[in-house]
Amino acid sequence: MKRRRGNGSGWRVLRPPERRAIEERLREGVRVSRIAEEFGCSTPTVRRIRQRAAMCRRRAGHSGLRLGFEERERISRGIAAGESARAIARGLGRAPSTVSREIERCGGRRRYRALAAERVATRRLARPKPGKLSRSPRLAAAVQAGLCKRWSPQQISARLKAEFPEDPEMRISHETIYQALYVQSRGELRRRLATNLRRGRTRRRSPAEPEHRGRIADMAPISERPPEIEDRAVPGHWEGDLLVGKAGRSFIATLVERQTRYVMLAHLGKQRKSAHVTEALAQLIARLPAHLALSLTWDQGNELAEHAGFTAKTGISVYFCDPHSPWQRGSNENTNGLLRQYLPKGTDLAARSQVELDKIAAELNGRPRQTLGWATPAEKMEELLR
């Protein structure tokens, strides 16, 4: 900082004690013009001292992940001394890329100034900021289209990255989508789109407790299941369960292929007797070639008590999970959760026709899945059928 000489003949550098004295007077609440008159300097000089002191005070509570004003001063001095970005970074204990980006962002080596760089950083940190969806109508339209198909934010994010690999504008994280739906102040996505999510919630909640199922006797335990089924190396092994409707009086049978996550649904109406369920499952299985119908893993429900007859009719081995172990048929549990977007709890499942169920299954099979490298179950099943 500089001050005008007493006789008006030029300028001289303010000594550190004088700067500290000015800072002290500013803390006392003395006006800038009075301090300038007292120390014989200009009011812009006092304002710069005040701004610099404020930046240094902010540094004490500054996040260690971001550069502070003192570090920017060190960068400025390093540039003036002709040091490389790597040498400056070594002195700061920062990554060389952090220093080089900071210099390029603020005018390059010829124009970099610590105070100007700090002002730029302060502007960038200002809140609230417009979200990415509000800045890009094209991206917002793509996200809304995915939500209307009942895709999850993670599926939308990954699919956009795959479809637009060279377009940074079409990149968005799943967390940004969740915030656009759940944070009321943003309003970047219509709030009702949140009902298209798997859970249909308009606000975030902690994960629910897993379901626990019943048990039947005289079953082939899952421990007897061959190892090639466990590691999903061979296609044709299925997991199944019942989806229960209003008051426990209507039912749908669900089947999921373990390797491709391909879904099939069977209409059961209000009947869950074992003979009726096994007949409906046999009709579903009849759609498949023999090499894609090898085994079925079921929970411990009485609806499959006649599994021996089912095996004799279809040639499919049936294995039953351990009690209270729904994770042993995790693909099916996950699919049942997805189905609740279309068939909410408390609805009469008997009112849904087989045609409607086939449409729901087709939509689920058209969803990109992370475990399939963001391909769809329908695409994977088509590969197996070819």
N, C-alpha and C positions, 0 to 999 in steps of 0.2 A: 504494500500500500504506500501511496505517496501523499505528501502534503505540500502546499505552496509555501515558499520561503516568506519570511516576515516582510521583506522589502518588495515582494512581488516579482523578483527577478527570475524565478524558475521553480523547480520542484525538487524535493528530496524524499528519500525513503523513510517512512515512519518506522521508528525503532520498536522492537517487540514490547518494551515496557509501555510505550505510548498506545500501542494497539490494545494491550490488556487493560489499560486505563479507560480507553474508549468503550471496550466491552463492559467494564464495570459500570460506567455511567449509563450505558444502555439498559443494563439489568436494573438500575435504579429507577428507570422510567423517564429519564431526561429526554427531551425532544431532540430529534436529529439535528435540526438547524442550530439549536443552542450548543450542542456538542461540537459541531463543525466550527462555530465561532470561537468556542473555548480553546480548541486545539489548533486553530488556524488552518483548517483543511476544508475541502468542499463537502457538501452534503452527499453527493454520490459516493465519495470515499467512505463516509460513515455508514451508508446503507450497505456497501459491499462488505465492510467489516461485520455488520450485523448479520448479513446473510451467511457469511463464511462461519461465524460463530454458531449460528443455528444449525448449519449442516454438520459441524463437528459434534454438537450436542446430540443430534439424531444418530450419529455413528455409535453411540453407547448402546442404544437399543436396536441397532441395525442387525438384520439377519446376516449370519456369517456366510450364507450362500450367495449373497450379492456383494458387489464391490461397494466400498464406502468412499466418502470424500477424501479421506487421508490416502487411501490407495490410489485414487485418481490423481491426486497431487504427485504421488510417487511415479505414476505412469508418465505424467507430463514432464517431470524432471528427467526421467530416463530417456524420453524421446529427445529432449533438448541436449542430453549428453551423448546422443548417438547410439544408445543401447538397442539391441534387438528385442523383439517382443518376448523371446524365450528367456533372455537375461533378466528382463523386467519381471517376468512371471516367477522366475527362480527367487528373486529378491522378495517378492510378495508371498511366496508359498502358494501360488495359484497355478492353474493349468495354462500353458501357453495359448491354447485356443481361447480361453476367457479374455486374456489381455488383447489378443489380436482382434477378436470380435468387438471389444470395447473401443479400440482405436478406429476400426473401420466404421463403426456405427456413428461415431462422433466426428467425422470429417477427415479421417486419415491422419498420418503423422504430421503433415504440414499445418493442419488446422486444429489439432486436438488441444483443448484447454480444459483443465480440471473443473473449473467453475461451470463452464458451459455444459460439460458432460454430466455434471451432477444435476443441473437443471433439466436436461433431457431425461435422465433417469427418474427424477421426481415426477415429471409429466407422465412417463410410462407407467409409474406405479399408481397414478391417480385412479380412484374408484368412485362410482361404478364405471365399468367399461362395457361397450357394446359387445355382445356375444358373437361368436362366429356365425351362428345361424341367422342372426339379425343382419349381419353384414353380407350374407350370401343367400339370396332368394333361391338360387339354383340348388344349393346344398340343402336348404330347408325343405324344398319340395321333394328331394330324394329321400330325406329322412322321414317325412310325413308319409310318403308312399310305402316305405318299409313298415312303418308302424300300422298303417292301414291293412297290411298283409299279416299283421300280428307277429312280425319279426321282433326279436329282442334287440335292444340297443347294441349289444355286442355283435350280433349277426349283421346288423346294418353297417356298423363301423368296418368290420372285416370285408364285407361284400363290396362296399364303396372303394376300399383300398385295392381290391382285386380288379374291379371294373374300370377304375380310373388310376392306373399306376403312375402315370406321368402328370397328373393334375393335382397340385397341392391344395387347390380350393375345395376339392371334394374329399378331403381327409377330415375326420372328426373322431374323437374318442367316445366310447360308450358313456363315460362319466359326464361328458358335456351334454349328451342327449338326456341323460337322467336329470341333470340339473335344469335343463330347459323345460322339462315336464314338471318337476317337483318344486323348484324354487319359484314362488309366486311372483316375485318382483321382476322376473325376466320376461315372461310372457312370450317367449320365442316360438313355442309350439302350443297348439290348442290343448287346453287342460284335459279335455275329454279324450284325447288320444292316449292318455295314461291308462284308460280302461282296456286298451288293446294289448297291454303288457300281460305277461303270463299270470301275474297275481291280480291284475286289475285294480291296483291301489293308486290313489291319488297322492299319497305321501309315503315316505319310507318307514319301514318297520323292521324290527329284528327278525331273523329267520324263525319260522315256526318249528315246533317239535315234530319229529318224524312220526308217521303213523305206525301203529302196531297191529298185526293181523292175528287171526286165530290159528288153529292147528287141526290136522286130521291124523288119524292113525293109519297103519299099514301102508306107508308110502316108501318110495325109493328115495333115500336122502340125497341131497346135493353133493355130499362127499363122494358118492359113487359116480358122479359125472366125469367123463373122460377129460384129460387135461387140455386137449385141443379145443374144447368148448370154452374153458376158462380163459384162455389167452386170445380168444376171438380169431384164431388163425384160419379157421374153416367156416365158410358161410353155411347157412341153413339151420342154425340153432336159434330158437325163439324163446322169448320170455312172455308170460301172459298173466292176466289178472282180470278182475271184474271192476268196472266203474259203477258205482251205486248212485241212484238218483234219489228223489224226494222221499223222505220217510222210509228209506231202505226198501222201496217197493218196485223199483224199475232198474234195469241192468243193461250194461253193454260189455261185451267181452273185447279185450284189447290184446293184440299180439304185436311184438316188436322183434325184428331180427337183430341179433346181437352185433354182427359185424357192420351192417349198413345202416342200422337204426330205422329200417323200413317199417311202417306201421300198417296194420290191418285191423278193422273193427267189425264186430258182428252184433247185429240187433238181437236182443234177447227178450224185449218187452218186459213183462212183469214176472217172468218165469226164470228161476235160477236152479231148478232141479238138475242134478248131474246129467241125466240123459239128454235134457234139452241143451245144456251148455256144450256137452261133448259133440252133439250133432251139429251145432252151429260152428264149432271150431273145425270139425271135419270138413264142412262145406268151404270154409275159408282156406284150409290147407289144400283142398282139391284144386285151387287156382294155380298152385305152384308146381314146378317140375320136381321130380323126386330128389334131385341133388340139393334142392333148397328147402327140404322138409325132413330134417334129421332128428331133432329133439325139441322138447318143450320143458321149460322150467316154470313152475307155478308156486304160488304161496300156499299156505296150509288152509285152504278153504274147502268146505264139503262139496262145492259145486263140481269138483273134479274127482269125486270119490270113485267114479267108474272109469278111472284112468286106464285100467287093464283092457277094458273093451275098446277104449279109444285107441290104444296102442295096437291092438289086434286089427282094427279097422284101417288105420292109417299107416302103420309101420313106424310111428313116431314114438321114441322113448320119452317118458315123462319123469322129471325129477322135481322133488319138493324142497323148498328152502327150509332152513332151520327156523324154529319159532322166534318171533320178534326180530327178524333179520331182513327187512325189506331191501337193504343195500345189496343183497345177494342177487337180486334182479333189478339192478339200478337203472338199466335202460328203460325198463317198463315203468318203474316208479317215476322217472323223469317225464316220460311220455304222458302218463296219467295227469301229471301236473300241467303239461301243455294243453291237454284236452279240456281242462277246466276253463280255459279261455272261451271255448266253444260250447261247453256243456257245464255251466256253473253248478255248484252244489245247491241242492234244494229245487232243482228242476226235474220235470218228469221226463226221464230218458225214453220211456215207452212211446212218447209222442214223436220221436225221431225215426224216420224211415231208414231202411238200408241205403237208399240212394243218397240221403243227406249225410249218412255216416261215411259213405265212400268219398263224398266231396270233401268232408273234413279231413279224412285220411290223406287225400291227394294234396290238400293245402299244407298239411304237416310234412309230407314227403317232399314238398317243394321248397322247404326252408333250408337255407345253408346252415351247416353244423360245424362248429369248431373242431370237434373230434374227427371229422372227415376232411379236414383241411379246407373247410368252408365250401365243400361240394354239398350237394343235396342227397338225401337218401334215395330219391328217385333216380338220380344219375348213377349212383353206386349200384343200385339194383339192376338198372338197365345194362350196366357193364357185365354183371354176372349172368343175365339172361342171354346176352350176346355170345 
